[in-house]
Amino acid sequence: MKWTNDVGSLVIELPQAFNYRECLQFLKRSHHEILHHIKDNVLYKLLKIDEQFILCEITEQAHKIIVTFPMKQPASHEQAIIAQYVAEWFDITKDLQGYYQMAENDQILSSLVKKYSGLRLIGIPDLFEALVWAIIGQQINLSFAYMLKKRFVEHFGEYIYFEGQSYWLFPTPERIAAIEVDNLINLQFTRRKSEYIINIAKMITSGQLTKDLLCQQEDYEAMKKRLMDIRGIGAWTADYVLMKCLQQPTAFPIADVGLHTALKIQLALERKPTIEELKNYAEHWQGWQAYATFYLWRSLYETV
């Protein structure tokens, strides 16, 4: 991933198979999103580096990502961290040629890759945020999950107010490790989810759980097992986090309700497919299960 500094702006080179507007369509999928703000195809994201708040204004020009800084110009080393964050967020470094070659010959994906060409798997670079979001989403609908996330962020996160808009940061594991279960129950979290989230915050704070440690596992299955050894993390949660945070293309949350709904719609089925039927449909997706899942999720947001 190549980036340069051009008159105070951070410029990130993009691969050919990249569609900024299509990526924004996915990021716009909920009006309750609190961790980024989109206005007139400009994406605003607050980051915190070395205890400094940095507001990023992200656009695309001439097939390059341009990041400007309306509040404060970050130092060179901070810009390097921002470039890495954006690259992970938009999965910029992934070569999608193999995915498109596979998908063009797949009965389910062929129409989707034409429709959403250039869409990248929008990630969650922060491990704690990815784990908490996955746990929040367990066995509830997406609308309520967004409501819980908004309460969580507003109660325990930090924010800045700039030109009439609030910009929020996801709570740190250190902050959540110090709260009590009842603090989350009061926000309508279940007791179990509250316990899971606080325990994970303590593990990350103590250094027992990090992205680096997960990436040191010998393969995808070892990473998944390491996550599933943690209380509250089942197969779906582990796969979701490996897909969205660790950028594992073989991650496959096969029991995902949204995935089943999208397949039902795409195939005009009278009912959602069973797990065994889904495995049969996905036989050709080997190595690209995460992208296949993500494109099917995208198909659910046609009204966005």
C-alpha positions in Angstrom: 0.0 0.0 0.0 1.6 3.3 -1.2 0.8 6.6 0.4 2.3 10.1 0.1 1.9 13.5 1.7 0.7 16.1 -0.7 0.4 19.7 0.5 -1.0 18.6 3.9 -3.1 15.8 2.5 -2.5 12.1 2.9 -2.9 10.4 -0.6 -3.4 6.7 -0.8 -3.0 4.8 -4.0 -5.9 2.6 -4.9 -6.0 -0.7 -6.8 -8.0 -0.9 -10.0 -10.8 -2.9 -8.5 -11.9 -0.3 -6.0 -15.2 1.6 -6.0 -15.3 4.4 -3.3 -19.0 5.2 -3.8 -20.0 1.6 -3.5 -18.0 1.3 -0.2 -19.8 4.4 1.0 -23.2 2.8 0.2 -22.4 0.0 2.7 -21.2 2.5 5.3 -24.5 4.4 5.0 -26.6 1.3 5.8 -27.7 2.6 9.2 -28.8 6.0 10.3 -27.9 5.0 13.8 -24.2 4.7 13.1 -22.2 6.8 15.5 -18.5 6.1 14.7 -18.4 7.8 11.3 -20.3 10.5 9.5 -21.0 10.9 5.8 -22.1 14.1 4.1 -22.1 14.7 0.3 -19.8 11.6 -0.3 -17.3 12.9 2.2 -16.5 10.4 5.0 -15.5 11.8 8.4 -13.8 9.6 11.0 -12.3 10.5 14.3 -9.1 8.7 15.4 -6.9 9.1 18.5 -3.2 8.7 18.2 -0.7 9.4 21.0 -3.5 10.9 23.1 -4.3 13.4 20.2 -7.7 13.6 18.6 -7.4 13.6 14.8 -10.4 14.2 12.6 -10.1 12.7 9.2 -12.0 14.0 6.1 -11.9 11.2 3.5 -12.7 11.6 -0.2 -11.8 10.1 -3.5 -10.2 12.0 -6.3 -8.7 10.6 -9.5 -8.9 7.1 -8.1 -7.0 8.0 -5.0 -8.1 8.2 -1.4 -7.5 11.7 -0.1 -7.4 12.3 3.6 -7.4 15.9 4.9 -7.4 17.1 8.4 -9.8 20.0 9.2 -8.8 20.4 12.8 -5.1 19.7 13.2 -2.3 18.5 10.8 -0.9 15.2 12.2 2.8 14.5 12.3 4.4 12.2 9.7 4.3 9.1 12.0 0.7 9.8 12.8 -0.2 9.9 9.1 1.5 6.5 8.6 -0.8 5.1 11.3 -3.8 6.8 9.7 -2.9 5.4 6.2 -2.6 1.9 7.7 -6.0 2.3 9.4 -7.7 3.4 6.2 -6.1 0.6 4.3 -7.4 -2.0 6.7 -10.8 -0.3 7.0 -11.3 -0.6 3.2 -9.2 -3.7 2.7 -7.2 -1.8 0.1 -4.2 -4.2 -0.2 -6.3 -7.3 -1.1 -5.9 -8.5 -4.7 -9.5 -9.3 -5.8 -8.7 -10.8 -9.2 -9.1 -14.4 -7.9 -12.4 -13.5 -6.2 -13.8 -12.0 -9.4 -12.7 -14.9 -11.5 -14.4 -17.3 -9.2 -17.5 -15.2 -8.8 -18.1 -14.6 -12.5 -18.7 -18.3 -12.9 -20.9 -18.8 -9.8 -24.7 -18.9 -10.1 -25.2 -16.8 -7.0 -22.3 -14.3 -7.1 -22.0 -13.6 -10.8 -24.8 -10.9 -10.8 -23.6 -9.4 -7.5 -20.0 -8.8 -8.7 -21.2 -7.0 -11.7 -23.6 -4.9 -9.7 -21.2 -4.1 -6.8 -17.9 -4.2 -8.7 -15.1 -2.5 -6.7 -16.8 -3.0 -3.4 -14.3 -3.8 -0.7 -14.9 -5.8 2.5 -15.4 -2.9 4.9 -13.5 -3.9 8.1 -13.3 -3.0 11.7 -9.5 -2.6 12.3 -9.8 -2.3 16.1 -10.0 -5.8 17.7 -11.9 -4.7 20.8 -14.5 -2.8 18.7 -14.9 -5.8 16.4 -15.4 -8.2 19.3 -17.8 -6.0 21.1 -19.9 -5.3 18.0 -20.1 -9.0 17.2 -21.2 -9.8 20.8 -23.7 -7.1 20.8 -25.2 -8.5 17.5 -25.6 -12.0 18.9 -29.2 -13.2 18.5 -30.8 -9.7 18.1 -31.9 -7.7 15.0 -29.5 -5.2 13.5 -31.6 -2.2 14.4 -31.5 -3.0 18.1 -27.8 -3.9 17.8 -27.1 -0.4 16.5 -29.1 1.1 19.3 -27.1 -0.8 21.9 -23.8 0.3 20.3 -24.9 3.9 20.2 -25.7 3.8 24.0 -22.4 2.0 24.7 -20.3 4.6 22.8 -22.2 7.6 24.2 -21.8 6.3 27.8 -18.2 5.2 27.7 -16.5 6.7 24.6 -14.8 10.1 24.0 -15.9 12.7 21.5 -15.1 16.0 20.0 -17.6 18.7 18.8 -16.5 20.4 15.6 -18.6 22.7 13.4 -21.9 21.6 14.6 -21.2 17.8 14.6 -20.2 15.4 17.3 -17.5 12.8 16.4 -17.1 9.8 18.6 -14.5 7.2 19.5 -15.2 3.6 20.4 -14.7 3.1 24.2 -11.2 1.7 25.0 -10.8 -1.7 26.6 -9.2 0.0 29.6 -12.3 2.1 30.2 -14.6 -1.0 29.9 -12.4 -3.2 32.1 -13.0 -0.8 34.9 -16.8 -0.8 34.9 -19.3 -3.2 36.5 -21.7 -5.6 34.8 -24.7 -3.5 36.1 -23.4 -0.5 34.1 -24.1 -2.4 30.9 -27.3 -4.0 32.1 -28.6 -0.5 32.7 -28.2 0.1 29.0 -30.3 -3.0 28.2 -27.4 -5.4 27.6 -28.0 -8.9 28.9 -26.1 -10.0 31.9 -24.1 -12.6 29.9 -23.2 -10.1 27.1 -22.1 -7.6 29.8 -19.9 -10.3 31.4 -18.4 -11.3 28.0 -17.6 -7.7 27.0 -16.0 -6.8 30.3 -14.0 -10.0 30.4 -12.7 -9.4 26.9 -11.8 -5.8 27.8 -9.7 -7.2 30.7 -8.0 -9.7 28.5 -7.0 -7.1 26.0 -5.9 -4.6 28.7 -3.7 -7.2 30.3 -2.1 -8.2 26.9 -3.6 -11.7 26.9 -5.5 -11.0 23.7 -4.1 -8.9 20.8 -4.3 -8.9 17.0 -0.6 -9.7 16.9 -1.1 -12.8 19.1 -3.9 -14.0 16.9 -1.9 -13.5 13.8 0.9 -15.5 15.2 -1.4 -18.6 15.2 -0.3 -21.1 12.6 -3.4 -20.9 10.4 -7.0 -19.8 10.2 -8.4 -22.7 12.2 -5.9 -22.0 15.0 -7.0 -18.4 15.1 -10.6 -19.4 15.2 -10.0 -21.9 18.0 -8.0 -19.3 20.0 -11.0 -16.9 19.8 -13.5 -19.7 20.6 -11.6 -20.6 23.8 -12.8 -17.2 25.2 -16.2 -17.2 27.0 -18.9 -15.7 24.9 -17.2 -16.3 21.5 -18.8 -19.0 19.5 -18.2 -20.0 15.9 -20.3 -17.2 14.3 -18.6 -14.5 16.5 -15.1 -15.9 15.8 -15.7 -16.0 12.1 -17.2 -12.5 12.0 -14.1 -11.1 13.8 -11.7 -13.0 11.6 -13.5 -11.7 8.6 -13.9 -8.0 9.6 -10.8 -7.4 11.8 -8.2 -10.0 10.8 -9.0 -9.8 7.1 -9.1 -13.6 6.7 -10.7 -14.3 3.3 -11.7 -17.8 4.2 -13.7 -16.7 7.3 -17.3 -17.9 6.8 -20.0 -17.1 9.3 -22.2 -19.8 7.9 -25.0 -19.5 10.5 -25.4 -15.8 9.8 -29.1 -14.8 9.5 -28.4 -12.0 7.0 -26.4 -14.4 4.8 -29.4 -16.9 4.8 -31.8 -14.1 4.0 -29.7 -12.8 1.2 -29.5 -16.3 -0.4 -33.2 -16.8 -0.1 -33.8 -13.6 -2.0 -31.1 -14.2 -4.6 -32.3 -17.7 -5.4 -36.0 -16.8 -5.0 -36.5 -19.6 -2.5 -39.6 -20.1 -0.5 -37.6 -20.6 2.7 -34.1 -19.8 3.9 -31.6 -22.5 3.0 -30.4 -25.0 5.6 -26.7 -25.1 6.7 -26.2 -28.2 4.5 -27.8 -26.5 1.5 -25.6 -23.4 2.1 -22.5 -25.6 2.2 -23.4 -26.9 -1.2 -24.0 -23.4 -2.6 -20.6 -22.3 -1.2 -18.6 -25.2 -2.6 -17.0 -22.9 -5.3 -16.3 -20.1 -2.8 -13.2 -21.7 -1.3 -10.6 -19.1 -0.3 -13.1 -16.2 -0.8 -16.0 -17.1 1.6 -15.6 -13.8 3.4 -16.0 -11.8 0.3 -18.9 -13.9 -1.0 -20.7 -13.3 2.4 -20.0 -9.6 2.3 -21.4 -9.2 -1.2 -24.5 -11.1 -0.2 -24.9 -8.8 2.8 -24.5 -5.8 0.5 -27.4 -7.1 -1.5 -29.7 -6.6 1.5 -29.2 -2.8 1.4 -30.6 -2.0 -2.0 -32.9 0.7 -0.5 -29.9 2.6 1.0 
